[in-house]
Amino acid sequence: MGRVTGLGLGSGGVPFFAVGRTEHIIVQRPLRRVLAAIGRTIDDVVNDPMVKREVLGFYKLHKWVDRRCEVVELERQWNRVGGA
């Protein structure tokens, strides 16, 4: 796996030392990921309307970034330079 940035987005490609190695992927649900990033619990979200709005804002941002990454990846596949 490539380098991971603060947003959890990695650079493309496989480093030379990882060729042929098994990679384990841990799936995190978006809500858990947002809660972990801002240091809140589900109890905070249920009991405090301000925290609920904060988490909703970060969740919407997460979904927007995720969709944009998918669009960029599809555009990159469709518009290859030089053909393949």
C-alpha positions as CSV (number, residue, x, y, z in Angstrom):
1,M,0.0,0.0,0.0
2,G,1.3,3.5,-0.7
3,R,1.7,6.4,1.6
4,V,-1.4,7.4,3.5
5,T,-2.3,11.1,4.0
6,G,-4.3,12.6,6.9
7,L,-7.5,12.0,5.0
8,G,-6.9,8.3,4.6
9,L,-6.1,8.7,0.9
10,G,-3.1,6.7,-0.4
11,S,-0.9,7.3,-3.3
12,G,-1.3,5.0,-6.3
13,G,1.0,2.1,-7.0
14,V,2.6,-0.6,-5.0
15,P,6.0,0.0,-3.4
16,F,8.8,-2.4,-4.5
17,F,9.0,-4.1,-1.1
18,A,5.3,-5.0,-1.0
19,V,5.2,-7.0,-4.2
20,G,3.9,-10.5,-3.6
21,R,2.9,-9.8,0.0
22,T,-0.5,-10.4,1.4
23,E,-2.4,-7.2,2.3
24,H,-5.2,-7.2,4.9
25,I,-7.8,-4.6,4.5
26,I,-9.9,-3.4,7.5
27,V,-13.2,-1.8,6.5
28,Q,-14.3,1.1,8.6
29,R,-17.8,2.5,8.4
30,P,-17.9,6.2,7.6
31,L,-19.7,7.2,10.8
32,R,-17.1,5.3,13.0
33,R,-14.3,6.9,11.0
34,V,-15.8,10.4,11.5
35,L,-16.4,9.8,15.2
36,A,-12.8,8.6,15.7
37,A,-11.4,11.6,13.8
38,I,-13.1,14.2,15.9
39,G,-12.9,12.3,19.2
40,R,-16.6,11.9,19.9
41,T,-18.7,9.0,20.8
42,I,-22.2,8.0,19.7
43,D,-23.5,9.0,23.1
44,D,-22.2,12.6,22.5
45,V,-24.1,12.6,19.2
46,V,-27.3,11.5,20.8
47,N,-27.2,13.8,23.8
48,D,-25.8,17.0,22.3
49,P,-27.4,18.7,19.3
50,M,-24.3,20.8,18.6
51,V,-22.2,17.6,18.4
52,K,-24.9,16.0,16.2
53,R,-24.6,18.9,13.7
54,E,-20.8,18.8,13.8
55,V,-20.7,15.1,13.1
56,L,-23.3,15.5,10.3
57,G,-21.1,18.2,8.7
58,F,-18.0,16.0,8.8
59,Y,-20.1,13.0,7.5
60,K,-21.3,15.1,4.5
61,L,-17.7,16.2,3.9
62,H,-16.6,12.6,3.9
63,K,-19.3,11.5,1.5
64,W,-18.5,14.5,-0.8
65,V,-14.7,13.6,-0.9
66,D,-15.5,9.9,-1.4
67,R,-17.7,10.6,-4.4
68,R,-15.3,13.1,-5.9
69,C,-12.5,10.5,-5.6
70,E,-14.7,8.0,-7.5
71,V,-15.4,10.6,-10.2
72,V,-11.8,11.5,-10.7
73,E,-10.8,7.8,-10.9
74,L,-13.5,7.1,-13.5
75,E,-12.4,10.1,-15.5
76,R,-8.8,8.9,-15.4
77,Q,-9.9,5.5,-16.7
78,W,-12.1,6.9,-19.5
79,N,-9.7,9.6,-20.6
80,R,-6.4,7.7,-20.8
81,V,-3.7,9.4,-22.8
82,G,-2.0,7.1,-25.4
83,G,-4.6,4.3,-25.0
84,A,-4.1,1.0,-23.5
